[in-house]
């Protein structure tokens, strides 16, 4: 795998994971404040973190070396 392709893949993977984490955070904030009487940052951050990890793991399905 070429370094250029790897860094392009890595950059897009990190951006995708961050976008997923932000979307999950927004959804969790809305869900937490509606369902529970108090807002729990621990729940929101753990949910967003897990979504980011899953996004990173799913990115291995689209490795640049598989595109050839």
C-alpha positions as CSV (number, residue, x, y, z in Angstrom):
1,X,0.0,0.0,0.0
2,X,1.4,3.4,-0.9
3,X,1.9,6.0,1.8
4,X,-0.2,8.5,-0.1
5,X,-3.2,6.2,-0.4
6,X,-2.8,5.1,3.2
7,X,-2.8,8.7,4.6
8,X,-5.8,9.6,2.4
9,X,-7.7,6.6,3.7
10,X,-6.7,7.4,7.3
11,X,-7.8,11.0,7.0
12,X,-11.2,10.1,5.6
13,X,-11.6,7.3,8.2
14,X,-10.9,9.8,11.1
15,X,-13.3,12.4,9.6
16,X,-16.0,9.8,9.2
17,X,-15.6,8.6,12.8
18,X,-15.7,12.1,14.1
19,X,-18.8,12.9,12.1
20,X,-20.4,9.7,13.5
21,X,-19.5,10.7,17.0
22,X,-21.0,14.2,16.6
23,X,-24.2,12.8,15.2
24,X,-24.5,10.3,18.0
25,X,-23.8,12.9,20.6
26,X,-26.6,15.1,19.2
27,X,-29.0,12.2,19.1
28,X,-28.0,11.1,22.6
29,X,-28.4,14.6,24.1
30,X,-31.9,14.7,22.7
31,X,-32.8,11.2,23.9
32,X,-31.3,11.6,27.3
33,X,-33.0,14.9,28.0
34,X,-36.4,13.6,26.9
35,X,-36.3,10.1,28.4
36,X,-34.5,10.8,31.6
37,X,-35.3,13.7,34.1
38,X,-31.6,14.5,34.3
39,X,-28.9,14.9,31.6
40,X,-26.1,12.3,31.9
41,X,-22.8,13.2,30.2
42,X,-21.4,9.8,31.0
43,X,-24.1,8.1,28.9
44,X,-23.7,10.6,26.0
45,X,-19.9,10.4,25.9
46,X,-19.8,6.6,26.2
47,X,-22.4,6.2,23.4
48,X,-20.5,8.6,21.1
49,X,-17.2,6.9,21.9
50,X,-18.6,3.5,21.1
51,X,-20.1,4.8,17.8
52,X,-16.7,6.2,16.9
53,X,-15.0,2.9,17.6
54,X,-17.5,1.0,15.5
55,X,-17.0,3.5,12.7
56,X,-13.3,3.0,12.8
57,X,-13.7,-0.8,12.8
58,X,-16.1,-0.6,9.9
59,X,-13.6,1.4,7.9
60,X,-11.3,-1.6,7.7
61,X,-13.8,-3.1,5.3
62,X,-12.8,-0.4,2.7
63,X,-9.0,-0.6,2.9
64,X,-7.3,1.1,-0.1
65,X,-5.5,-2.1,-1.0
66,X,-8.9,-3.8,-1.6
67,X,-9.8,-1.2,-4.3
68,X,-7.3,-2.5,-6.8
